Amino acid sequence: MAAAFARNVVGDRVTVYSAGSDPSEALNDAVVSAMNEVGLDISGERPKKLTDEMGRRADVIVTMGCGDSCPVYLGKRYVDWELDDPKGQNLDTVRIIRDNIQRRVVDLIGELTASSE
């Protein structure tokens, strides 16, 4: 969800990776539905494992509760968002998680673009 929101806000101006330390096998249907409700179709995406190349290329790494399983890349800025996992949640709960992620993405992009001006 975060990557879709980020891409929607910044377009091609930055590279956005979406990956996890322990990704699911498939997208969560409730997440796909919730994102469609706000006009973002993520149905073509697939969960991906974070690679070393992604970590090395990133300027900012946003983690979402991965704790000790998160790899550490020296010199990178880390932002940890404590969020409920949408896995197994009903659509109403996923909407709350989605809206929380959207606010955080917009705030982070605003902060990053303000500091680069």
Residue, then its C-alpha position, 0 to 999 in steps of 0.5 A: m500500500a505504501a509503495a502505491f501511495a508513494r508512486n501516486v504522489v511522486g510519479d517517476r521522480v523517485t524510485v520506490y521499492s516495495a519489499g519485505s523481509d518475510p513477504s507473503e505468497a500473494l496479495n491480500d484480497a482485502v488490501v487490493s479491494a481497499m486500494n481500488e476504493v481509492g483509485l489505486d489498482i495494485s492487483g498486478e503487484r506481487p510480494k517481493k523479498l527485500t534484496d541487498e541491491m534494493g537496500r543499498r540503493a535506497d535513501v530512506i528505508v521504511t520498516m513496518g514492524c519487522g524488528d530484528s528481521c530487518p536487515v541493516y544498511l549502514g548510512k541509511r535513514y530508517v523510518d519505522w511505522e508501527l502498523d497493524d498487519p492487514k493479514g486476516q483483517n476484515l475490509d473495514t479494518v484494512r481501510i483504517i490501516r490503508d488510511n493510516i499508511q496514506r497519511r504517513v506516506v504523504d507526510l514523509i514525502g512532504e518532509l523529504t521534498a521540503s528538506s531537498e529544496 
